[in-house]
Amino acid sequence: MKIMHLLPALSSGGVEQVVLELCQGLTARDVECVVVSAGGRMVPMIEQTGARHYTHPLEKKNLRLFPEIFALAKLLREEKPDIVHVHSRIPGWVFYFANKLLLPGLRPILISSFHGVYTIGVYSRIMTHGTAVIAVSRFIRQHILDHYRQVREEGIRVIPNSINSFEYNHEFCPDPKWMNRWREEHPEVANQFVLCLPARITWWKGHELLPGIVNILRKEGIPAHVLIVGEVKKGKLKYKERLEGLYRASNIAEHVSWLGHRTDLREIFCISDVVLSLSLDPESFGKTTLEALALGRPVAGFDHGGVSEQLEEYLPEGRVAVGNAKAMADLLAHWYKSPPHLTKPVGSPYLREDMIRAHLELYKQLLNTP
């Protein structure tokens, strides 16, 4: 069995992580994996799994993609994948036209994964063209049914993103060397009520709510300090500068640490008192919140999307009305005085083996169906 994964790039993010995990799990089960993207820092990690990577600029929304249709058609003829698994809209459109250049008998089976709440319209409808559609949460499944009436209910398979229970569990503790380095590099968080916001820098992730939350807490005598962990992608630098100005004007700048993109997010979660999810639009899944819950760290998040599903299962009191900074601050103040204790470990269907098995079963089912 040969699976070709199409995605825009391999820099960082939930989609990229899922593709990496699929390659790890599938190649270990003797499934041949081919990945096509514009490349990025995660390419060596993909290749270490035994998968092969082809660099094609599948992330641009312009006419320069036109030659990529012919290039992908050529690659499809050469590789002859059994299934093409599309993980984003632009690669979906490139494949749609490239597939038409193949003889009908050479066309692979198409499946797609809805990793996000895409804008409703013709552009996003490409994600529904597959023989099967994977939804990463019950919320996304309902979103598809509500807005894409051409998709049959039985054609949607809910396969949540996952955590590796060997790496993310209640017993994990950061290495002492890491702890010593952390204390040296970030003395500002010593003896603070540490709040972690793992989110790339963009408007809908809720960074603008931090002044209201932090100021309420500090006025109550709670030494709140926020760690913002997330990269600033191209085109978002001005927005970050605006946030920095907002934090200075709100007198919370000294209570915020900008950590950028990190590879030690697991360890940062462990030294945080609470992990936040302040997304104003619903998260399709919320991988970082699941990782935090798996580590036994409290999560306070707005009550919508995939994050709400996780909190409903593992920490119901962590749900807060969407956009309500005062309610979020009140919950955090309560937790500062009386921290919640997570006793239930994250289990199925959120385990890595669950996700790999579900994908493999779907692939086999499609290949065995006339």
C-alpha positions as CSV (number, residue, x, y, z in Angstrom):
1,M,0.0,0.0,0.0
2,K,1.3,3.4,-0.9
3,I,-0.1,6.7,0.5
4,M,0.7,10.1,-0.8
5,H,0.1,13.0,1.6
6,L,-0.3,16.5,0.1
7,L,0.0,19.6,2.4
8,P,1.2,23.2,1.9
9,A,4.4,23.1,3.9
10,L,6.3,21.4,6.7
11,S,7.3,24.3,8.9
12,S,5.2,23.9,12.1
13,G,1.6,23.4,13.1
14,G,-1.0,20.8,13.8
15,V,-1.5,19.6,10.2
16,E,2.3,19.1,9.8
17,Q,2.5,17.2,13.1
18,V,-0.4,14.9,12.1
19,V,1.3,14.1,8.8
20,L,4.6,13.4,10.6
21,E,2.8,11.1,13.1
22,L,1.0,9.3,10.3
23,C,4.3,8.7,8.5
24,Q,5.9,7.4,11.7
25,G,3.0,5.0,12.4
26,L,2.3,3.8,8.9
27,T,5.9,3.2,7.8
28,A,6.3,1.1,10.9
29,R,3.5,-1.0,9.6
30,D,5.1,-1.5,6.2
31,V,2.9,1.2,4.5
32,E,4.9,3.2,1.9
33,C,4.5,7.0,2.5
34,V,5.2,9.8,0.1
35,V,4.9,13.4,1.2
36,V,4.5,16.4,-1.1
37,S,4.9,20.0,0.2
38,A,6.8,23.2,-0.2
39,G,9.2,22.0,2.4
40,G,10.3,23.4,5.8
41,R,12.1,22.6,9.0
42,M,10.2,19.3,9.5
43,V,11.3,17.7,6.2
44,P,14.3,15.9,7.9
45,M,11.9,14.5,10.5
46,I,9.6,13.2,7.8
47,E,12.5,11.5,6.0
48,Q,13.7,10.0,9.3
49,T,10.4,8.0,9.4
50,G,11.3,6.3,6.2
51,A,8.9,8.4,4.1
52,R,10.1,10.2,1.0
53,H,9.5,13.9,0.5
54,Y,9.1,15.8,-2.8
55,T,9.3,19.6,-2.7
56,H,6.5,21.4,-4.7
57,P,5.2,24.9,-3.8
58,L,1.7,23.9,-2.9
59,E,1.1,26.9,-0.5
60,K,0.8,29.8,-2.9
61,K,-2.6,31.2,-3.9
62,N,-1.8,32.5,-7.3
63,L,-1.2,31.5,-10.9
64,R,2.3,30.3,-10.2
65,L,0.6,27.1,-9.1
66,F,-0.4,26.4,-12.7
67,P,2.8,24.6,-13.6
68,E,2.5,22.5,-10.4
69,I,-0.6,20.9,-11.8
70,F,1.5,19.3,-14.6
71,A,4.4,18.6,-12.2
72,L,2.1,16.8,-9.7
73,A,0.5,14.8,-12.6
74,K,3.9,13.7,-13.6
75,L,4.8,12.7,-10.0
76,L,1.5,10.7,-9.7
77,R,2.3,8.8,-12.9
78,E,5.8,8.0,-11.5
79,E,4.8,7.1,-8.0
80,K,1.4,5.4,-8.7
81,P,0.0,5.9,-5.1
82,D,-2.9,3.8,-4.1
83,I,-4.4,6.7,-2.1
84,V,-3.8,10.4,-2.1
85,H,-4.5,12.0,1.2
86,V,-5.1,15.8,1.0
87,H,-4.6,17.8,4.1
88,S,-5.4,21.4,2.8
89,R,-7.3,23.3,0.2
90,I,-4.6,24.5,-2.2
91,P,-3.0,21.1,-2.5
92,G,-6.6,19.8,-2.9
93,W,-7.2,22.0,-6.0
94,V,-3.8,21.2,-7.5
95,F,-4.5,17.5,-7.2
96,Y,-8.0,18.0,-8.5
97,F,-6.7,19.3,-11.8
98,A,-3.6,17.1,-11.9
99,N,-5.8,14.0,-11.5
100,K,-7.8,15.0,-14.6
101,L,-4.6,14.7,-16.6
102,L,-4.3,11.0,-15.7
103,L,-6.0,8.2,-17.5
104,P,-9.1,7.0,-15.5
105,G,-7.5,3.7,-14.7
106,L,-4.5,5.4,-13.2
107,R,-6.3,7.7,-10.9
108,P,-5.7,7.1,-7.2
109,I,-8.4,7.1,-4.5
110,L,-8.8,10.5,-2.9
111,I,-9.5,11.2,0.8
112,S,-9.3,14.5,2.6
113,S,-8.9,15.6,6.2
114,F,-10.8,18.6,7.5
115,H,-8.2,20.0,9.9
116,G,-9.8,23.4,10.2
117,V,-13.0,25.4,10.1
118,Y,-12.6,26.6,6.5
119,T,-14.4,29.5,5.1
120,I,-17.7,28.4,3.5
121,G,-17.7,28.5,-0.3
122,V,-16.5,26.9,-3.5
123,Y,-12.9,27.2,-2.6
124,S,-13.3,25.1,0.5
125,R,-15.7,22.6,-1.1
126,I,-12.7,20.9,-2.7
127,M,-12.1,19.2,0.7
128,T,-15.4,17.3,0.3
129,H,-14.5,15.8,-3.1
130,G,-12.9,12.7,-1.7
131,T,-14.2,9.2,-1.4
132,A,-14.1,9.7,2.3
133,V,-13.7,12.8,4.5
134,I,-11.9,12.7,7.8
135,A,-13.1,15.1,10.5
136,V,-10.7,15.7,13.4
137,S,-13.5,16.2,16.0
138,R,-17.2,15.9,16.4
139,F,-17.4,19.6,16.0
140,I,-15.9,19.5,12.6
141,R,-18.1,16.6,11.6
142,Q,-21.2,18.7,12.4
143,H,-19.6,21.7,10.6
144,I,-19.3,19.6,7.4
145,L,-22.9,18.3,7.7
146,D,-24.2,21.8,8.3
147,H,-22.5,23.5,5.4
148,Y,-21.7,20.8,2.7
149,R,-25.0,19.1,2.0
150,Q,-23.5,17.0,-0.8
151,V,-21.4,15.0,1.8
152,R,-23.2,11.9,2.9
153,E,-23.1,11.4,6.7
154,E,-21.7,7.9,6.3
155,G,-18.9,9.3,4.2
156,I,-17.4,11.2,7.2
157,R,-15.1,9.5,9.6
158,V,-14.2,11.2,12.9
159,I,-10.5,10.5,13.6
160,P,-9.3,12.9,16.4
161,N,-5.7,14.0,16.5
162,S,-3.6,12.3,19.1
163,I,-1.0,12.3,21.8
164,N,1.8,9.8,22.5
165,S,1.0,8.5,25.9
166,F,4.7,7.5,26.5
167,E,5.7,11.2,26.1
168,Y,2.6,12.9,27.5
169,N,1.4,11.5,30.8
170,H,0.9,12.6,34.4
171,E,4.2,11.1,35.4
172,F,6.4,13.2,33.1
173,C,8.8,15.7,34.7
174,P,11.3,17.9,32.9
175,D,14.9,16.9,33.0
176,P,16.8,18.7,35.8
177,K,19.3,20.2,33.3
178,W,16.3,21.7,31.4
179,M,14.9,23.1,34.7
180,N,18.3,24.7,35.6
181,R,18.6,26.2,32.1
182,W,15.0,27.5,32.3
183,R,15.5,29.2,35.6
184,E,18.7,30.9,34.3
185,E,17.0,32.1,31.1
186,H,13.7,33.1,32.7
187,P,14.1,34.4,36.2
188,E,11.1,36.6,35.7
189,V,8.7,33.7,36.2
190,A,10.1,32.7,39.6
191,N,7.4,32.7,42.3
192,Q,4.7,33.7,39.7
193,F,1.3,32.2,38.8
194,V,2.4,31.1,35.4
195,L,-0.1,31.1,32.6
196,C,0.9,29.6,29.2
197,L,-0.8,30.7,26.0
198,P,0.4,28.3,23.2
199,A,-0.8,30.0,20.1
200,R,0.8,31.5,16.9
201,I,0.5,35.2,16.7
202,T,-2.7,36.0,14.9
203,W,-5.8,38.0,15.9
204,W,-8.2,35.2,16.5
205,K,-6.0,33.4,19.1
206,G,-7.1,35.9,21.7
207,H,-3.9,37.6,22.6
208,E,-5.8,40.9,23.0
209,L,-7.7,39.5,25.9
210,L,-4.6,39.2,28.1
211,P,-4.5,42.8,29.5
212,G,-8.0,42.3,30.9
213,I,-7.2,39.0,32.4
214,V,-3.8,39.8,33.8
215,N,-4.9,43.2,35.3
216,I,-7.8,41.6,37.1
217,L,-5.6,38.9,38.6
218,R,-2.9,41.3,39.7
219,K,-5.3,43.7,41.2
220,E,-6.4,40.8,43.4
221,G,-2.8,40.3,44.5
222,I,-2.3,37.2,42.2
223,P,1.2,37.4,40.6
224,A,0.1,36.4,37.1
225,H,2.8,36.0,34.4
226,V,2.0,34.9,30.8
227,L,4.2,32.8,28.6
228,I,3.3,33.3,24.9
229,V,4.6,30.4,22.9
230,G,4.1,30.7,19.2
231,E,5.8,31.8,16.1
232,V,5.3,35.0,14.2
233,K,4.6,34.0,10.6
234,K,5.4,36.2,7.6
235,G,3.0,39.1,7.5
236,K,2.2,39.0,11.3
237,L,5.1,41.1,12.6
238,K,3.1,44.3,12.6
239,Y,0.4,42.6,14.6
240,K,2.9,41.5,17.2
241,E,4.2,45.0,17.4
242,R,0.6,46.2,17.9
243,L,0.2,43.7,20.7
244,E,3.4,44.8,22.4
245,G,2.1,48.4,22.3
246,L,-1.2,47.3,23.8
247,Y,0.6,45.4,26.6
248,R,2.8,48.5,27.4
249,A,-0.3,50.8,27.4
250,S,-2.1,48.3,29.7
251,N,0.9,48.0,32.0
252,I,1.3,44.2,31.6
253,A,4.3,44.2,29.3
254,E,6.7,43.2,32.2
255,H,4.3,40.3,33.1
256,V,4.5,38.8,29.6
257,S,7.3,36.7,28.1
258,W,7.4,36.1,24.4
259,L,9.0,32.7,23.8
260,G,8.4,32.3,20.0
261,H,8.5,28.9,18.4
262,R,9.7,26.2,20.8
263,T,10.6,22.6,20.6
264,D,10.3,22.1,24.4
265,L,6.6,23.0,24.7
266,R,6.0,19.8,26.8
267,E,8.5,21.0,29.4
268,I,7.0,24.5,29.4
269,F,3.5,23.1,30.0
270,C,4.9,21.3,33.1
271,I,6.2,24.5,34.7
272,S,3.0,26.3,33.9
273,D,0.2,26.5,36.5
274,V,-2.5,26.8,33.8
275,V,-2.6,26.4,30.0
276,L,-4.9,28.8,28.3
277,S,-7.0,28.5,25.1
278,L,-8.4,32.0,24.3
279,S,-9.3,31.4,20.6
280,L,-12.2,33.6,19.6
281,D,-13.0,31.3,16.7
282,P,-13.5,27.6,17.6
283,E,-10.5,25.4,17.3
284,S,-11.1,22.5,15.0
285,F,-9.3,20.2,17.5
286,G,-6.8,21.9,19.8
287,K,-3.8,19.6,20.0
288,T,-1.8,21.7,22.5
289,T,-4.7,21.7,25.0
290,L,-4.9,17.9,24.7
291,E,-1.2,17.6,25.3
292,A,-1.5,19.8,28.4
293,L,-4.4,17.7,29.8
294,A,-2.4,14.5,29.1
295,L,0.4,16.0,31.2
296,G,-2.0,16.6,34.0
297,R,-1.9,20.4,33.6
298,P,-5.1,22.4,34.1
299,V,-6.5,23.9,30.9
300,A,-8.9,26.9,30.9
301,G,-10.5,27.4,27.5
302,F,-13.4,29.0,25.8
303,D,-16.4,26.7,25.5
304,H,-16.5,25.9,21.8
305,G,-14.9,23.7,19.1
306,G,-12.6,20.8,19.8
307,V,-11.3,22.3,23.0
308,S,-14.7,22.2,24.5
309,E,-15.0,18.5,23.7
310,Q,-11.7,17.7,25.5
311,L,-12.6,19.8,28.5
312,E,-16.0,18.1,28.7
313,E,-14.2,14.8,29.0
314,Y,-11.3,15.7,31.3
315,L,-11.9,19.0,33.1
316,P,-15.4,20.3,32.6
317,E,-14.9,23.3,35.1
318,G,-12.2,24.6,32.7
319,R,-14.9,25.7,30.2
320,V,-15.5,29.5,30.0
321,A,-18.0,31.5,27.9
322,V,-16.4,32.6,24.6
323,G,-14.6,35.9,24.8
324,N,-15.5,36.6,28.4
325,A,-12.2,37.8,29.9
326,K,-13.8,38.5,33.3
327,A,-15.1,35.0,33.6
328,M,-11.7,33.6,32.6
329,A,-9.9,35.8,35.2
330,D,-12.4,34.7,37.9
331,L,-11.8,31.0,37.1
332,L,-8.0,31.5,37.2
333,A,-8.3,33.4,40.5
334,H,-10.3,30.5,41.9
335,W,-7.7,28.0,40.6
336,Y,-4.8,30.1,42.1
337,K,-6.4,29.5,45.6
338,S,-7.6,26.0,44.9
339,P,-5.8,24.3,42.0
340,P,-7.8,21.6,40.2
341,H,-6.4,18.1,40.2
342,L,-6.7,16.0,37.0
343,T,-6.9,12.3,37.9
344,K,-8.2,10.9,34.6
345,P,-5.5,10.1,32.1
346,V,-6.1,11.0,28.4
347,G,-7.2,7.8,26.7
348,S,-9.0,6.5,23.6
349,P,-9.8,7.8,21.0
350,Y,-7.0,10.4,21.6
351,L,-4.0,8.0,21.7
352,R,-1.5,7.8,18.9
353,E,-2.2,4.1,18.3
354,D,-5.9,5.0,17.9
355,M,-5.2,7.5,15.2
356,I,-2.8,5.3,13.3
357,R,-5.1,2.3,13.5
358,A,-8.2,4.3,12.4
359,H,-6.4,5.7,9.3
360,L,-5.0,2.3,8.4
361,E,-8.5,0.7,8.7
362,L,-10.0,3.5,6.5
363,Y,-7.3,3.1,3.8
364,K,-7.7,-0.7,3.7
365,Q,-11.5,-0.4,3.6
366,L,-11.3,2.0,0.6
367,L,-8.9,-0.2,-1.2
368,N,-11.1,-3.2,-0.7
369,T,-14.3,-1.5,-1.8
370,P,-15.0,-1.7,-5.5
